[in-house]
Amino acid sequence: MKKNLQLLAVVIIVLLLVIFVRGYWDRWVLEMLNIIISLTVLLIGVVIFFENRDPSKTISWLIVLASFPIVGFIFYIVFGQSYRKRRLFRKRTFFDDHVMQQLYETEGENHHAHLALLGEHQQTFLKLSKRLGKSPISFTTETKVLTNGKVTYEAIYRAIKEARHHIHLEYYIVRDDTVGTKFKDLLIEKAREGVEVRFLYDAVGSWLLSKGYRKELEAAGAQVVSFFPVKLPFLNHKVNYRNHRKIVVIDGNVGFIGGLNIGDEYLGQKKNGFPFWRDTHLMVKGEAVHSLQLIFLQDWYYMTGESIMSPAYMPARPVKEANLGGVQMVASGPDEEWESIKHLFFSMIVSAKKSIWIASPYFIPDADILTALRIAALSGIDVKILVPVRPDKRIVFYASRSYFPELLEAGVKIHEYERGFMHSKIIIVDGELASIGTANMDMRSFHLNFEVNAFLFRTSSTNELVTDFREDLLHSREITLDQFKRRSLLSRTIESTSRLLSPLL
């Protein structure tokens, strides 16, 4: 049925082109086109109905199709088709239980002793995170918060320069600008030294990346691969499943994860961009790097068919006795049975006893997250949400603001970051449990994107995130309910229209 829809899309697009190019505005031509579009929209409505999706998504799609048939039809072909699960992603299952068991074997008696020190509600969360994340929780991993682009890039540059065996990079956006050139030059230098360089970038996120950039890396011996290349974006369902991960793993010993891609804007240096870009990254050293490595290797295998599992990429590390807190890497994507990161965010919120602090550039919660936040605030828990005061994506920005009234009425405190653009993706619960990574608090990250987050339990980095969040609040203004109610009718209309599309964003 879905192949037939793509065929109909071709027919409609061809007819539209003929009409506009040749000027065929005869009545019978327009009537024929109207009949084809109406039947197609009706067919799509039946398909959506029997897919048993989330009711809010079903209703949103039906309203869009009924209100804007042509635009809604094109939107559905590009973003709406549900090709989730086994058929599209079956190759990704090569990391079976045996491989993951190798990671769990690193857990020893000390692991259970550390777990025993946590509260009952935190232990319950950890059981869930291990089951959903399918990766162990390490208590022998060092982490360091990297605040903003300059510090992050400098740390990654140093690690690349020290590489001896391999460098693995996975990014959503790669720019061919000053920062991108710096990365390229360092990787070329290391590749010529004989270091294995593998570079995976998202085809849509990096669609402006020049062919010359890639060719220079390949000429030096680096392997460069695009994730889900899309030649016909309007007729290819893969365009909807994007790799939003930002991963760097060097020699299997040091890793990086967080919100920064590769580009000048993350230093606040992009023309017509933001003068300051507030972001957060995490440097990881120790056994949790192995989990990050596996995520990269799985993505690499999926796109290339090359299985490179060997001890050289998972070097043994001496077990440290120091109490460094718990660290777990969790990947999530449309290939999974469970929406792991979304469910873990929900569990973090409902497990809170004192506070829930969230920083997100794109805040479009689904019904579960929205209800959990409202109930937490009504229960007297300190719920703070930090969002940008200026948008970089207008529809998402206004959709986000449509949720503010019901959150403010429940007692949630919403702060708008004024110093520049807030791009950090952080959740901190009770000052002890934190998440930092690539997933936004929005439906695309929950349901469609390939994401990866680090979950931290009583680590020094958790304390650093708390300090940074408090500092960010000093550069923010709090929105009050009375103030927000006074916004213009035009703003309300734009917000409501954007919210209608929020399950589709």
Disulfide bonds with the S-S distance in Angstrom:
none
